[in-house]
Amino acid sequence: MDINHSVIAITGAGRGLGRAIAQHLASQGAVLALIDVNRADLEVTEAEIRSRDGHCALFVCNVASETEVEATFAAVKEQLGALHSLINCAGILRDGMLIKVKEGELQEKMSLAQWQAVIDVNLTGTFLCGREGAALMAQGGQGGVIINISSIARAGNIGQSNYAASKAGVASLVVTWARELARHKIRVMGIAPGVFATDMTAAMKPEAMARMQQAIPVGTLGEAAQLAQTVQFILANDYLSGRMIELDGGLRI
Ligand SMILES: NC(=O)c1ccc[n+]([C@@H]2O[C@H](COP(=O)([O-])OP(=O)(O)OC[C@H]3O[C@@H](n4cnc5c(N)ncnc54)[C@H](O)[C@@H]3O)[C@@H](O)[C@H]2O)c1
């Protein structure tokens, strides 16, 4: 896919990895649909892109809401005319142990709300945006590329029942959609980042972060620009589909 002049929607574009992907693709000449639940953050991303003569439009949307996602993708079509690619990057963490037991007494358990909040944004949000994005690409007839941002945690991680399950879910959608959507010339790929320095990881406990950094074979956290480069690589290579790229400095066992 030629990135220059392509219309690319990015969820979670308000900050962190989504913003870095947006900045990078704008510098390659893409026309961006910036999607996020947080208007103030989106406006910062938009201003940064415009200050470098990039092209983008802003869409405030909760990806977990079917009506908002449907309206957003209809607005993308109306304002930008077509959709060539979608990067599903919006995500949240609500970490906690399944149960906490002290001296035989149950102290705490992961609430259904804590479970559901993460599943709603990370998994249902990816499903809804993927569905609407794929419909636009298929109807446009020009094909396209969908990239789901999963995580190293998809293999399972202590304290992350909700997050790990959601990220395993979006990884399975990569394979499912790649098989279903190939007939519409739509490729689907996933990226499983390890640990990147963003606001999301800044919220991790310092001791957990220190342990994590020590465990990374290359010795450093990932940089958002490295993820953005990987997105570019996937978009450009028309033979990549149905697979996950592990971008984790060797962290996955
Ligand atoms: N940072 C990491 O180390 C890391 C590692 C593996 C995977 N990831 C994944 O990469 C993605 C981006 O992570 P990040 O570190 O940039 O996080 P971040 O918290 O910095 O940014 C996430 C963005 O998603 C947006 N968002 C949250 N809920 C939303 C909703 N309901 N609707 C629309 N937008 C919503 C937020 O407003 C925010 O702008 C996430 O899917 C995350 O799970 C991150």
The ligand as an SDF file (V2000), in Angstrom:
LIG
                    3D

 44 48  0  0  0  0  0  0  0  0999 V2000
    2.6820    1.2670   26.2760 N   0  0  0  0  0  0  0  0  0  0  0  0
    2.9880   -0.0300   26.2370 C   0  0  0  0  0  0  0  0  0  0  0  0
    4.0110   -0.4800   26.7650 O   0  0  0  0  0  0  0  0  0  0  0  0
    2.1020   -1.0070   25.5230 C   0  0  0  0  0  0  0  0  0  0  0  0
    2.5050   -2.3420   25.4560 C   0  0  0  0  0  0  0  0  0  0  0  0
    1.6930   -3.2550   24.7970 C   0  0  0  0  0  0  0  0  0  0  0  0
    0.5280   -2.8270   24.2040 C   0  0  0  0  0  0  0  0  0  0  0  0
    0.1580   -1.5280   24.2920 N   0  0  0  0  0  0  0  0  0  0  0  0
   -1.0980   -1.1480   23.6560 C   0  0  0  0  0  0  0  0  0  0  0  0
   -0.8800   -0.0530   22.7820 O   0  0  0  0  0  0  0  0  0  0  0  0
   -2.0410    0.7800   22.7510 C   0  0  0  0  0  0  0  0  0  0  0  0
   -1.6610    2.2050   23.0800 C   0  0  0  0  0  0  0  0  0  0  0  0
   -1.0640    2.2130   24.3690 O   0  0  0  0  0  0  0  0  0  0  0  0
   -0.4390    3.5430   24.9970 P   0  0  0  0  0  0  0  0  0  0  0  0
    0.6630    3.1220   25.8740 O   0  0  0  0  0  0  0  0  0  0  0  0
   -0.2010    4.5510   23.9320 O   0  0  0  0  0  0  0  0  0  0  0  0
   -1.6550    4.0030   25.9310 O   0  0  0  0  0  0  0  0  0  0  0  0
   -2.1410    5.4620   26.3560 P   0  0  0  0  0  0  0  0  0  0  0  0
   -2.9760    5.2760   27.5750 O   0  0  0  0  0  0  0  0  0  0  0  0
   -1.0020    6.4200   26.4070 O   0  0  0  0  0  0  0  0  0  0  0  0
   -3.0970    5.8770   25.1190 O   0  0  0  0  0  0  0  0  0  0  0  0
   -4.2940    5.1890   24.8930 C   0  0  0  0  0  0  0  0  0  0  0  0
   -5.2350    6.1120   24.1440 C   0  0  0  0  0  0  0  0  0  0  0  0
   -6.4780    5.4100   23.9610 O   0  0  0  0  0  0  0  0  0  0  0  0
   -7.5220    6.3110   24.2320 C   0  0  0  0  0  0  0  0  0  0  0  0
   -8.7270    5.6050   24.6690 N   0  0  0  0  0  0  0  0  0  0  0  0
   -8.9010    4.9480   25.8520 C   0  0  0  0  0  0  0  0  0  0  0  0
  -10.1610    4.4930   25.9240 N   0  0  0  0  0  0  0  0  0  0  0  0
  -10.7890    4.8630   24.7750 C   0  0  0  0  0  0  0  0  0  0  0  0
  -12.1000    4.6880   24.2740 C   0  0  0  0  0  0  0  0  0  0  0  0
  -13.0400    4.0530   24.9940 N   0  0  0  0  0  0  0  0  0  0  0  0
  -12.3880    5.1880   23.0550 N   0  0  0  0  0  0  0  0  0  0  0  0
  -11.4590    5.8530   22.3430 C   0  0  0  0  0  0  0  0  0  0  0  0
  -10.2080    6.0580   22.7580 N   0  0  0  0  0  0  0  0  0  0  0  0
   -9.8810    5.5750   23.9790 C   0  0  0  0  0  0  0  0  0  0  0  0
   -6.9940    7.1960   25.3480 C   0  0  0  0  0  0  0  0  0  0  0  0
   -7.7450    8.3970   25.4670 O   0  0  0  0  0  0  0  0  0  0  0  0
   -5.5600    7.4020   24.9170 C   0  0  0  0  0  0  0  0  0  0  0  0
   -5.4280    8.5300   24.0690 O   0  0  0  0  0  0  0  0  0  0  0  0
   -3.0300    0.1540   23.7330 C   0  0  0  0  0  0  0  0  0  0  0  0
   -3.9290   -0.6800   23.0310 O   0  0  0  0  0  0  0  0  0  0  0  0
   -2.1440   -0.6770   24.6340 C   0  0  0  0  0  0  0  0  0  0  0  0
   -2.8490   -1.7440   25.2250 O   0  0  0  0  0  0  0  0  0  0  0  0
    0.9030   -0.6060   24.9420 C   0  0  0  0  0  0  0  0  0  0  0  0
  1  2  1  0
  2  3  2  0
  2  4  1  0
  4  5  1  0
  4 44  2  0
  5  6  2  0
  6  7  1  0
  7  8  2  0
  8  9  1  0
  8 44  1  0
  9 10  1  0
  9 42  1  0
 10 11  1  0
 11 12  1  0
 11 40  1  0
 12 13  1  0
 13 14  1  0
 14 15  2  0
 14 16  1  0
 14 17  1  0
 17 18  1  0
 18 19  2  0
 18 20  1  0
 18 21  1  0
 21 22  1  0
 22 23  1  0
 23 24  1  0
 23 38  1  0
 24 25  1  0
 25 26  1  0
 25 36  1  0
 26 27  1  0
 26 35  1  0
 27 28  2  0
 28 29  1  0
 29 30  1  0
 29 35  2  0
 30 31  1  0
 30 32  2  0
 32 33  1  0
 33 34  2  0
 34 35  1  0
 36 37  1  0
 36 38  1  0
 38 39  1  0
 40 41  1  0
 40 42  1  0
 42 43  1  0
M  CHG  2   8   1  16  -1
M  END
$$$$
